[in-house]
């Protein structure tokens, strides 16, 4: 069973008009990822100015990153930027999100997944 966080966040990435998700779509495109084919494993607020995220690209690469922005500002997410973009494809299995990442891979390969 795929984590509801994975399903919810992936759907938000693809469809949400909220500044945070719109900006993240643009940032992922800048990294060469197609937001319509990217799976969001997690995006977790870790402090007053950043969220830690993890995604799986269309070609099965796993990336970890930090998304910095002014969360207190009304439109702070519009100027969000990525920091620490790291390819963890060879090491995600030992990370704290290993189970959720495996679930996300299951969603990615599911025949119900539509692009």
C-alpha positions in Angstrom: 0.0 0.0 0.0 1.4 3.4 -1.0 1.7 6.0 1.7 -1.0 8.6 1.6 1.7 11.3 2.0 3.2 10.1 -1.3 -0.1 10.2 -3.1 -1.2 13.5 -1.6 2.1 15.4 -2.1 2.5 14.0 -5.6 -1.0 15.1 -6.6 -0.3 18.5 -5.1 2.9 18.8 -7.0 1.1 18.1 -10.2 -2.1 20.1 -9.7 -1.9 22.7 -6.9 -2.0 26.4 -7.5 -0.5 27.2 -4.1 2.7 29.2 -4.4 4.8 26.5 -2.7 3.8 23.8 -5.2 3.9 26.1 -8.2 7.4 27.2 -7.3 8.6 23.6 -6.6 7.4 22.6 -10.1 9.5 25.3 -11.6 12.5 24.4 -9.5 12.2 20.7 -10.4 12.1 21.6 -14.1 15.3 23.6 -13.5 16.9 20.4 -12.3 15.7 18.5 -15.4 12.8 16.7 -13.8 9.3 16.6 -15.3 6.9 17.5 -12.4 4.1 15.5 -14.1 6.3 12.3 -13.9 8.0 13.0 -10.6 6.9 11.3 -7.4 7.1 13.3 -4.1 8.3 11.0 -1.3 8.2 13.8 1.3 8.3 17.5 1.9 8.6 18.2 5.6 8.9 21.5 7.4 12.2 21.3 9.4 12.5 24.9 10.5 11.0 28.4 10.2 12.7 28.9 6.8 13.0 25.5 5.1 11.5 22.2 4.3 13.4 19.0 3.5 12.2 17.0 0.5 12.8 13.9 -1.4 11.6 13.0 -4.9 11.9 10.2 -7.5 12.4 11.2 -11.1 10.8 9.6 -14.1 14.0 7.6 -14.7 14.0 6.2 -11.2 16.7 8.6 -9.7 16.1 9.6 -6.0 17.0 13.1 -5.0 17.1 14.8 -1.6 17.0 18.6 -1.2 16.2 21.5 1.1 13.7 24.1 0.0 14.4 27.5 1.6 11.9 30.3 1.7 10.4 32.9 4.0 7.5 31.0 5.5 6.2 34.0 7.4 5.8 36.2 4.3 2.5 36.2 2.5 4.1 35.1 -0.8 7.4 33.9 0.6 7.2 30.6 -1.3 7.3 32.4 -4.6 11.0 33.1 -4.1 11.9 29.6 -2.7 15.1 28.1 -3.8 16.7 24.6 -3.6 19.8 23.9 -1.6 21.7 20.7 -1.2 20.3 18.9 -4.3 21.7 15.5 -3.9 21.4 12.3 -5.9 20.8 9.5 -3.3 19.8 6.8 -5.7 22.5 4.5 -4.5 21.8 5.1 -0.8 18.1 5.8 -0.2 17.6 2.3 1.2 19.5 3.2 4.4 17.8 6.6 4.9 15.0 7.5 7.3 12.5 7.5 4.4 13.5 4.1 3.1 10.0 2.5 3.6 8.2 5.5 2.1 10.6 5.6 -0.8 10.0 1.9 -1.5 6.2 2.6 -1.4 6.8 5.5 -3.8 8.5 3.2 -6.2 5.5 0.9 -6.0 3.2 3.8 -7.0 5.6 4.8 -9.8 5.4 1.3 -11.3 1.7 0.8 -10.6 -0.5 0.4 -13.7 -3.0 2.8 -12.1 -0.4 5.6 -12.3 -1.4 7.9 -15.1 0.7 10.6 -16.5 
